[in-house]
């Protein structure tokens, strides 16, 4: 082998990399905040290859700012115990210090809720969101000028108008969720209220992470001309998240995952009905 081969860039590999860069850039244009994992799923590549091609393309993702803290009114009711805690398991029983996995929480039949601030027109606006832990879909949301129990309750009512009530409704210990109205609604719908331990945001980590990604994808709220445009942008961003954006844990969009679960459930119900008909014939 000639010594020059040790220093020369292989032409075929270079051409292939250039084609892959073009393909990756097209996906990045459509989904500008996809990380390596989601890009790999979308393109059908390994994460090693995806990371290498992304580095060649010079693509980087800007990280979101830290969460804004707002003062709250006094709570009306006492915080409920964390009903999701029992679904957590140690990552390593022999090493408790390794932390816990909360993946089993997705089978708890729970919704989680939280709100975040959006600076617009020189004032703070607040977005309250309700998320289905099983499907990771946003099932309800509301935008308002005050972070009050009325705002968070409106988001919950939006969710209940479209979906069946969950078994558990989880939040942090903000007074926006510790209200008589929330308590009465959950009692009427037979929903178990649940709260994270104070100063333990990781116990509602699903929502914390969701807001971080959402605000990054929404961009600067101040770029919109008026509140109507901001509201439309939020609706479109949530629609994109629910129906188009790949969720790395699901390896598809939340809506596609929910549809798959429904299809499996219908198939299972059909099998049970068929079995029941057979048993009735045998008994008859």
Phi, psi and omega in degrees: 000134181293145179298331182294336179294337180286341184247346185272135177287125180301126185296316182297316180294321179296317179295320179294318179297320180297320178293320180292323177298316179300316180295316180296320180296326177296317178293321180297325178295321180283324181231076190295347182246017173291132172273189183300316184299313182290322177299319180297318179296314183297317185272346183074027178257169170283158179293329178297312179295316182300316180296320180295314181292323178295322177295320178297320181286345180072030181269130176228156180246129179284135181276147181289159177288167177291156183294136177281137179255135180238145177286147184236159175286163179298146179287146180270331180233162178287148180292135178284156176293160182285101182286346179272346185302324183292346179271353179278143178228149178294138176297326179216109183302328181283343181227080180303333181292348179286351177093182184242153175259135182251016182298327180295342179298336181294345179258014184274355184066040188246151165250147175240152184218152178193175175220161178220165181261150175227120180279118182213133177060032179077007180229160177273133171241158187231133180248115177261134186226144174241129186239134175277119184294328183290310185263348185065016177282145167283116183261343179198151178198157175210145176247134181211175181264354179226137176272083186239171177293333177295321180292311183292327177292323178297321177296320179293317179295326176299316180294316182291339178285345184240339185226158176293149182297144178279170175281327184227140173238115188248144177206181170276191184263026176295145181296341178298338181250344181262067182236159177297326181295317177295317181299315181295317180298314182292324176295319181292325181266003181058046178254134178275120176286145182216142180226145172292156173294143181304140180061032178230068185299336181295340178285351170233041187296333179301316181286321179303314181291322181299314181296323179301313180290321183297313182294329176294316182284328178292323182084192182290116180300333183293350181285348181271147187288322182211177184295327179297320178292322178296316179300317179295319180296320178295315180300318180292321180294321178291321177298316178300315180298314184291322193247340186237323186287130178289127173270123188298327180286330182267337183065025177192178179286154177304320180295319178295322179294318178298320179295321179294318178298318180295320179296318179295319180296317179296320179295318179296317178297321179296320178295319180295320180293321178296317179296321180295320178296319179297316180295323179294322178293319180296317180291329181285000000 
